[in-house]
Amino acid sequence: MSALEIVLGVFLILLSVLLIAIVLMQKSREGGLSGAIAGGSDTFFGKNKGRTNEARLAKMTRYIAIVFFVLAFAATLLILFF
């Protein structure tokens, strides 16, 4: 095992723990289909949705998940071809 594989493994573990923590901090969306039919995004609070803590957590989740999958893919290619 090379040093690069160990470093990538440590980063993957840290990102996975961070991703789990951020997902657990988010509130559940229990609106389901009734929220989609009622048009919850048409309200005043729905228009300012991008500035809330929930929106920040959702963006962080998205970005960390992208970094996690790219890093996992790179680590797999490194192990297979080097």
Backbone as ProteinMPNN parsed JSONL, in Angstrom:
{"seq_chain_A": "MSALEIVLGVFLILLSVLLIAIVLMQKSREGGLSGAIAGGSDTFFGKNKGRTNEARLAKMTRYIAIVFFVLAFAATLLILFF", "coords_chain_A": {"N_chain_A": [[0.838, -1.181, 0.0], [0.615, 2.117, -0.911], [1.642, 5.436, 0.114], [-0.052, 7.356, -0.925], [-2.433, 5.961, -1.34], [-3.154, 5.461, 1.295], [-3.559, 8.053, 2.266], [-5.676, 8.877, 0.601], [-7.601, 7.039, 1.472], [-7.953, 7.85, 4.148], [-8.996, 10.437, 3.742], [-11.385, 9.716, 2.472], [-12.729, 8.385, 4.526], [-13.004, 10.479, 6.404], [-14.572, 12.285, 4.889], [-16.874, 10.724, 4.543], [-17.851, 10.457, 7.168], [-18.338, 13.16, 7.726], [-20.285, 13.687, 5.784], [-22.374, 12.01, 6.634], [-22.945, 13.212, 9.112], [-23.842, 15.769, 8.317], [-26.109, 15.129, 6.815], [-27.702, 14.017, 8.804], [-28.202, 16.273, 10.335], [-30.057, 17.693, 8.908], [-33.484, 18.654, 8.478], [-36.346, 16.539, 8.234], [-38.361, 16.069, 5.331], [-41.509, 16.029, 5.465], [-43.666, 16.655, 3.966], [-44.199, 15.457, 1.486], [-46.194, 14.174, -1.135], [-48.447, 15.731, -0.753], [-47.431, 18.227, -0.135], [-46.348, 18.946, -2.554], [-48.577, 19.145, -4.186], [-50.046, 21.14, -2.929], [-48.503, 23.347, -3.365], [-46.247, 24.51, -1.938], [-43.975, 25.992, -2.487], [-44.803, 28.378, -3.452], [-45.304, 30.177, -1.498], [-44.451, 32.982, 0.661], [-42.277, 32.354, 2.282], [-41.14, 30.293, 0.864], [-39.904, 31.528, -1.258], [-37.643, 32.744, -0.22], [-36.011, 30.657, 0.303], [-33.399, 29.945, -0.328], [-31.695, 31.202, 1.426], [-31.733, 30.147, 3.942], [-30.737, 28.109, 6.778], [-31.23, 25.452, 6.24], [-31.068, 25.377, 3.459], [-28.381, 25.93, 3.129], [-27.256, 23.676, 4.351], [-28.185, 21.74, 2.588], [-26.83, 22.466, 0.248], [-24.182, 22.1, 1.095], [-24.25, 19.349, 1.534], [-24.626, 18.431, -1.064], [-22.237, 19.292, -2.37], [-20.207, 18.039, -0.839], [-20.878, 15.374, -1.243], [-20.394, 15.147, -3.999], [-17.6, 15.587, -4.068], [-16.829, 13.411, -2.532], [-17.601, 11.176, -4.147], [-16.05, 11.616, -6.449], [-13.482, 11.441, -5.361], [-13.568, 8.806, -4.42], [-13.801, 7.442, -6.846], [-11.373, 8.179, -8.046], [-9.591, 6.992, -6.249], [-10.204, 4.305, -6.662], [-9.438, 3.973, -9.348], [-6.721, 4.481, -9.038], [-5.907, 2.314, -7.476], [-6.488, 0.178, -9.173], [-4.953, 0.595, -11.539], [-2.351, 1.298, -10.864]], "CA_chain_A": [[0.0, 0.0, 0.0], [1.419, 3.334, -0.995], [1.228, 6.536, 0.991], [-1.18, 8.031, -1.56], [-3.636, 5.175, -1.057], [-3.513, 5.67, 2.7], [-4.089, 9.416, 2.38], [-7.013, 8.87, -0.016], [-8.488, 6.301, 2.367], [-8.259, 8.699, 5.31], [-9.912, 11.479, 3.278], [-12.697, 9.113, 2.223], [-13.366, 8.137, 5.827], [-13.404, 11.773, 6.969], [-15.704, 12.816, 4.113], [-18.084, 9.939, 4.796], [-18.362, 10.838, 8.49], [-18.882, 14.507, 7.578], [-21.522, 13.587, 5.008], [-23.394, 11.42, 7.51], [-23.324, 14.208, 10.117], [-24.619, 16.84, 7.686], [-27.428, 14.59, 6.46], [-28.477, 13.856, 10.036], [-28.578, 17.588, 10.852], [-31.148, 18.255, 8.117], [-34.844, 18.306, 8.87], [-37.014, 15.676, 7.26], [-39.416, 16.717, 4.545], [-42.669, 15.163, 5.61], [-44.752, 17.139, 3.124], [-44.473, 14.431, 0.502], [-46.996, 14.532, -2.295], [-49.391, 16.795, -0.417], [-46.708, 19.488, -0.232], [-46.165, 19.266, -3.976], [-49.879, 19.518, -4.738], [-50.481, 22.391, -2.31], [-47.701, 24.459, -3.868], [-45.543, 25.132, -0.822], [-42.929, 26.91, -2.932], [-45.412, 29.643, -3.86], [-45.478, 31.046, -0.344], [-43.394, 33.971, 0.882], [-41.109, 31.697, 2.86], [-40.54, 29.462, -0.164], [-39.08, 32.35, -2.145], [-36.382, 33.02, 0.457], [-35.518, 29.366, 0.747], [-31.969, 29.845, -0.566], [-30.927, 31.891, 2.455], [-31.925, 29.509, 5.233], [-29.739, 27.114, 7.168], [-31.548, 24.213, 5.533], [-30.525, 25.475, 2.103], [-26.925, 25.811, 3.243], [-26.949, 22.273, 4.607], [-28.432, 20.997, 1.35], [-25.717, 22.755, -0.665], [-22.997, 21.425, 1.616], [-24.428, 17.923, 1.273], [-24.412, 18.213, -2.491], [-20.828, 19.465, -2.713], [-19.407, 17.009, -0.184], [-21.162, 14.113, -1.927], [-19.669, 15.165, -5.279], [-16.18, 15.399, -3.771], [-16.675, 12.044, -2.056], [-17.664, 10.232, -5.25], [-14.881, 11.83, -7.314], [-12.339, 10.898, -4.646], [-13.704, 7.349, -4.423], [-13.504, 7.002, -8.2], [-9.926, 8.342, -8.228], [-8.91, 5.978, -5.446], [-10.401, 3.026, -7.335], [-8.567, 3.963, -10.527], [-5.343, 4.399, -8.556], [-5.639, 0.943, -7.027], [-6.567, -0.738, -10.311], [-3.989, 0.81, -12.606], [-0.995, 1.602, -10.413]], "C_chain_A": [[0.883, 1.244, 0.0], [0.856, 4.409, -0.055], [0.019, 7.26, 0.413], [-2.487, 7.278, -1.312], [-4.1, 5.371, 0.382], [-4.139, 7.051, 2.893], [-5.489, 9.488, 1.769], [-8.025, 8.137, 0.861], [-8.906, 7.121, 3.578], [-9.231, 9.809, 4.915], [-11.305, 10.92, 3.016], [-13.439, 8.849, 3.529], [-13.852, 9.441, 6.446], [-14.596, 12.369, 6.221], [-16.981, 12.03, 4.371], [-18.688, 10.269, 6.158], [-18.99, 12.227, 8.434], [-20.202, 14.498, 6.82], [-22.666, 13.011, 5.846], [-23.869, 12.457, 8.527], [-24.188, 15.307, 9.511], [-26.012, 16.354, 7.303], [-28.291, 14.434, 7.708], [-28.911, 15.189, 10.63], [-29.753, 18.201, 10.101], [-32.495, 17.796, 8.649], [-35.455, 17.425, 7.802], [-38.109, 16.448, 6.553], [-40.618, 15.798, 4.53], [-43.838, 15.595, 4.759], [-45.171, 16.118, 2.09], [-45.264, 14.957, -0.675], [-47.972, 15.662, -1.979], [-48.716, 18.162, -0.47], [-46.501, 19.912, -1.673], [-47.469, 19.738, -4.598], [-50.307, 20.889, -4.202], [-49.67, 23.586, -2.796], [-46.995, 25.202, -2.773], [-44.477, 26.111, -1.261], [-43.495, 28.255, -3.361], [-45.591, 30.605, -2.702], [-44.315, 32.018, -0.225], [-42.124, 33.309, 1.389], [-40.422, 30.799, 1.844], [-39.636, 30.244, -1.093], [-37.721, 32.665, -1.531], [-35.7, 31.752, 0.939], [-33.999, 29.251, 0.612], [-31.113, 30.459, 0.52], [-31.024, 31.225, 3.821], [-30.789, 28.539, 5.527], [-29.984, 25.785, 6.469], [-30.986, 24.224, 4.119], [-29.009, 25.354, 2.128], [-26.516, 24.368, 3.491], [-27.156, 21.429, 3.35], [-27.311, 21.23, 0.34], [-24.442, 22.065, -0.202], [-23.072, 19.929, 1.361], [-24.125, 17.605, -0.175], [-22.927, 18.266, -2.841], [-19.943, 18.392, -2.086], [-19.646, 15.655, -0.837], [-20.433, 14.043, -3.265], [-18.187, 14.917, -5.055], [-15.923, 13.96, -3.327], [-16.657, 11.055, -3.218], [-16.494, 10.396, -6.213], [-13.636, 11.235, -6.659], [-12.379, 9.371, -4.606], [-13.373, 6.774, -5.8], [-12.004, 7.086, -8.477], [-9.161, 7.29, -7.453], [-9.047, 4.602, -6.095], [-9.509, 2.91, -8.559], [-7.106, 3.841, -10.123], [-4.989, 2.975, -8.161], [-5.619, -0.018, -8.206], [-5.391, -0.606, -11.277], [-2.583, 1.135, -12.151], [-0.513, 0.65, -9.367]], "O_chain_A": [[1.785, 1.382, 0.826], [-0.246, 4.289, 0.482], [-0.841, 7.727, 1.16], [-3.53, 7.896, -1.099], [-5.3, 5.437, 0.651], [-5.135, 7.193, 3.604], [-6.389, 10.091, 2.353], [-9.174, 8.564, 0.979], [-10.067, 7.095, 3.986], [-10.176, 10.099, 5.648], [-12.301, 11.582, 3.308], [-14.647, 9.068, 3.616], [-14.971, 9.514, 6.953], [-15.52, 12.895, 6.84], [-18.064, 12.614, 4.415], [-19.91, 10.351, 6.288], [-20.048, 12.456, 9.021], [-21.131, 15.223, 7.176], [-23.799, 13.485, 5.764], [-25.069, 12.569, 8.778], [-25.166, 15.734, 10.126], [-26.988, 17.089, 7.451], [-29.493, 14.695, 7.663], [-29.9, 15.235, 11.363], [-30.385, 19.132, 10.602], [-32.629, 16.701, 9.195], [-35.131, 17.54, 6.619], [-38.706, 17.366, 7.115], [-40.729, 14.905, 3.691], [-44.901, 14.977, 4.812], [-46.362, 15.931, 1.841], [-45.021, 16.065, -1.152], [-48.287, 16.467, -2.855], [-49.359, 19.153, -0.814], [-46.481, 21.104, -1.978], [-47.468, 20.632, -5.444], [-50.864, 21.7, -4.941], [-50.11, 24.726, -2.652], [-47.126, 26.422, -2.68], [-44.1, 26.987, -0.483], [-42.731, 29.188, -3.611], [-45.996, 31.748, -2.914], [-43.314, 31.889, -0.93], [-41.022, 33.665, 0.971], [-39.218, 30.565, 1.957], [-38.698, 29.684, -1.66], [-36.743, 32.834, -2.259], [-34.905, 31.783, 1.878], [-33.376, 28.517, 1.378], [-29.9, 30.25, 0.528], [-30.43, 31.721, 4.778], [-29.993, 28.197, 4.653], [-29.035, 25.071, 6.143], [-30.487, 23.209, 3.634], [-28.42, 24.738, 1.239], [-25.544, 23.886, 2.91], [-26.384, 20.509, 3.082], [-26.888, 20.299, -0.345], [-23.705, 21.508, -1.015], [-22.07, 19.306, 1.01], [-23.445, 16.624, -0.476], [-22.419, 17.382, -3.531], [-19.027, 17.889, -2.736], [-18.712, 14.864, -0.973], [-19.908, 12.99, -3.627], [-17.578, 14.122, -5.771], [-14.915, 13.361, -3.703], [-15.789, 10.184, -3.271], [-15.995, 9.403, -6.742], [-12.826, 10.595, -7.33], [-11.346, 8.717, -4.742], [-12.732, 5.728, -5.897], [-11.428, 6.175, -9.071], [-8.175, 6.749, -7.954], [-8.1, 3.816, -6.078], [-8.893, 1.869, -8.785], [-6.332, 3.163, -10.8], [-3.903, 2.487, -8.472], [-4.806, -0.942, -8.231], [-4.891, -1.613, -11.777], [-1.688, 1.24, -12.989], [0.614, 0.778, -8.888]]}, "name": "protein", "num_of_chains": 1, "seq": "MSALEIVLGVFLILLSVLLIAIVLMQKSREGGLSGAIAGGSDTFFGKNKGRTNEARLAKMTRYIAIVFFVLAFAATLLILFF"}
